[in-house]
């Protein structure tokens, strides 16, 4: 079990935004986030447009990835940076405009009230606002995460999150696993770190989402399978070393 302080002061908080070719929305997202927190970090995942320039112009600290490696790798780079800079907590959100920066306050208030070190945004407080297929996929992932890992998260794929920084080393300790949404929850659940949720609503979007609920379910099953396979291998090695 991870040793995490029950109560920890959080004073220096960053906003972390992974981005890939989001030139239309990233500047507005950064500007809105900075009205609540001054430290906004954008990890540009080798975009082929002007995403990085617009994020920088809006006031963000931009970390440029030389090669596109996906959202998980961008989060990994961002988590390492916030640890190096001595932040107490980080709020992750997407660059595409779906996550309303106004809810940053809700995450901070929830932490100050509960001191729960990991808070996941939940769109399921108003399920009618979520398309039916996505609603089904979210509920399926939530059910299996609870059934198999004993952690209840209403909206597992939501990337709008609050992490206290003393949790991040547990997510980064395995170089072979990148902390995208599903992998992160599995690491947290396996260490019995307390997880809470914050009610959010998505903002109207300017362009069609490329996210596929069915693809999310397939990825979730694949990640869960790989996680269990890795866990069994580690247990086998541990038994062999003890024999």
C-alpha positions in Angstrom: 0.0 0.0 0.0 1.3 3.5 -0.9 2.1 5.7 2.1 0.2 9.0 1.4 -0.3 11.7 3.9 -4.0 12.1 4.9 -3.8 15.9 5.1 -1.2 17.9 3.1 -1.2 21.6 2.4 -1.5 22.5 -1.3 -0.4 26.0 -2.2 1.4 25.8 -5.5 -0.8 24.3 -8.2 -0.1 23.9 -11.9 -2.5 23.2 -14.8 -1.1 20.6 -17.2 -2.5 20.4 -20.7 -1.3 17.8 -23.2 -1.9 19.0 -26.8 -1.6 17.7 -30.3 -2.8 19.9 -33.2 -5.3 22.0 -31.2 -4.4 25.4 -32.6 -8.1 26.4 -32.8 -8.8 26.0 -29.0 -5.5 25.8 -27.0 -5.0 29.6 -26.7 -8.5 30.1 -25.3 -8.1 27.1 -22.9 -4.8 28.5 -21.6 -6.1 32.0 -21.1 -9.2 30.8 -19.3 -7.2 28.5 -17.0 -4.8 31.3 -16.2 -7.6 33.4 -14.7 -7.7 30.8 -11.9 -4.1 29.5 -11.7 -1.0 31.4 -13.0 1.1 28.3 -13.8 -0.2 26.6 -17.0 2.0 24.1 -18.7 1.3 22.8 -22.2 3.1 19.7 -23.5 3.0 20.0 -27.3 3.2 16.5 -28.7 5.0 17.4 -31.9 2.1 19.2 -33.4 2.3 20.0 -37.1 0.3 23.2 -36.7 0.8 26.3 -34.6 -0.5 24.8 -31.3 2.7 25.5 -29.4 3.0 29.1 -30.6 -0.6 29.9 -29.6 -0.2 28.3 -26.2 2.9 30.3 -25.6 1.3 33.5 -26.8 -1.6 32.9 -24.3 1.0 32.7 -21.5 1.7 29.0 -21.0 5.0 27.4 -20.4 5.4 25.1 -23.4 7.3 21.9 -23.4 7.8 20.7 -27.0 8.1 17.0 -27.7 10.4 16.3 -30.7 8.4 13.2 -31.7 4.7 12.4 -31.4 4.4 9.8 -28.7 0.7 10.1 -27.6 -1.1 11.6 -24.7 0.4 9.3 -22.1 3.9 10.3 -23.0 2.9 14.0 -22.9 1.4 13.5 -19.4 4.6 11.7 -18.3 6.8 14.6 -19.4 4.4 17.1 -17.7 4.3 15.2 -14.5 8.1 15.1 -14.4 8.3 18.8 -15.0 5.8 19.7 -12.2 7.8 17.5 -9.7 11.1 19.1 -10.7 9.5 22.6 -10.2 8.3 21.8 -6.7 4.5 22.1 -7.3 2.2 20.7 -4.6 -0.5 19.6 -7.0 -1.5 19.5 -10.7 -4.8 19.7 -12.5 -4.8 18.0 -15.9 -7.2 19.0 -18.7 -7.6 18.7 -22.4 -6.6 21.3 -25.0 -9.7 20.7 -27.2 -12.1 22.9 -25.3 -14.3 20.1 -23.9 -13.1 20.8 -20.3 -14.4 24.0 -18.9 -11.6 25.8 -17.0 -14.2 27.3 -14.7 -14.3 23.9 -12.9 -10.7 24.4 -11.7 -12.2 26.1 -8.7 -14.5 23.1 -8.0 -11.4 20.8 -7.9 -9.5 23.1 -5.6 -12.6 23.5 -3.3 -13.1 19.7 -3.3 -9.5 19.1 -2.2 -9.5 21.7 0.5 -12.7 20.2 1.8 -11.8 16.5 1.6 -8.0 16.3 1.3 -8.5 13.4 -1.1 -5.2 13.2 -3.1 -6.8 12.2 -6.5 -10.0 13.8 -7.8 -11.5 12.7 -11.2 -14.0 14.8 -13.1 -17.4 13.2 -13.5 -19.9 14.0 -16.3 -22.3 11.4 -14.9 -24.1 13.7 -12.4 -26.2 14.7 -15.4 -26.1 11.6 -17.6 -28.6 13.0 -20.1 -26.0 15.4 -21.2 -23.7 12.5 -22.3 -24.5 10.7 -25.6 -26.0 7.3 -24.9 -23.2 5.2 -26.3 -20.6 7.1 -24.4 -22.7 6.8 -21.3 -22.8 3.1 -21.7 -19.0 2.8 -22.1 -18.4 5.0 -19.1 -20.7 3.0 -16.9 -19.1 -0.3 -18.1 -15.6 0.9 -17.3 -16.7 2.2 -13.9 -18.4 -1.1 -13.1 -15.3 -3.3 -14.1 -12.9 -1.0 -12.3 -14.9 -1.3 -9.1 -15.5 -5.0 -9.6 -11.8 -5.9 -10.2 -9.9 -3.2 -8.3 -12.3 -2.1 -5.6 -12.2 1.6 -6.5 -15.3 3.4 -7.6 -14.8 6.1 -10.2 -18.0 7.4 -11.9 -16.2 8.6 -15.0 -12.9 6.6 -15.6 -12.0 8.0 -19.0 -12.3 11.7 -17.9 -9.0 13.5 -18.3 -10.0 16.5 -16.2 -8.3 15.6 -12.9 -6.5 16.8 -9.8 -3.4 15.0 -8.5 -1.5 15.9 -5.4 2.1 15.7 -6.4 3.2 13.1 -3.8 1.0 10.7 -5.8 2.9 11.3 -9.0 6.1 9.2 -8.2 3.9 6.1 -7.9 2.6 6.7 -11.4 6.1 7.3 -12.8 8.0 4.5 -11.1 7.4 2.1 -13.9 9.2 3.2 -17.1 7.2 0.7 -19.2 3.8 2.2 -18.3 2.7 5.6 -19.5 0.2 7.4 -17.3 -2.8 7.9 -19.6 -6.3 7.8 -18.0 -6.8 4.1 -17.6 -3.2 3.2 -16.7 -3.2 5.9 -14.0 -6.4 4.6 -12.4 -5.0 1.1 -12.3 -1.8 2.2 -10.6 -3.8 4.3 -8.1 -6.2 1.4 -7.4 -3.5 -1.1 -6.9 -1.9 1.1 -4.2 -5.2 1.8 -2.4 -4.8 5.5 -2.9 -8.0 7.4 -2.1 -9.9 8.6 -5.1 -12.8 11.1 -5.2 -14.8 12.7 -7.9 -15.9 16.3 -8.9 -19.1 17.0 -10.8 -18.4 18.7 -14.1 -20.1 19.4 -17.4 -18.5 19.5 -20.8 -18.5 22.8 -22.8 -20.1 23.0 -26.2 -17.5 22.0 -28.8 -16.5 23.7 -32.0 -15.5 20.5 -33.9 -16.5 16.9 -33.8 -14.7 14.7 -31.2 -12.6 11.9 -32.6 -13.0 9.9 -29.3 -14.8 6.6 -29.9 -16.6 5.0 -26.8 -16.1 1.5 -28.3 -12.4 2.1 -28.9 -12.2 3.3 -25.3 -13.7 0.1 -24.0 -11.3 -2.0 -26.2 -8.3 0.0 -24.9 -9.6 -0.3 -21.3 -9.8 -4.1 -21.6 -6.4 -4.3 -23.3 -4.8 -2.1 -20.6 -6.5 -4.1 -17.8 -5.2 -7.4 -19.3 -1.6 -6.0 -19.7 -1.7 -4.7 -16.1 -2.7 -8.1 -14.7 -0.2 -9.9 -16.8 2.5 -7.5 -15.5 1.3 -7.9 -11.9 1.5 -11.7 -12.2 5.0 -11.6 -13.6 6.2 -9.3 -10.8 4.6 -11.6 -8.2 6.3 -14.6 -9.8 9.7 -12.9 -9.7 9.2 -11.9 -6.1 8.3 -15.5 -5.1 11.4 -16.8 -7.0 13.6 -14.3 -5.2 12.2 -15.3 -1.8 12.6 -19.1 -2.4 
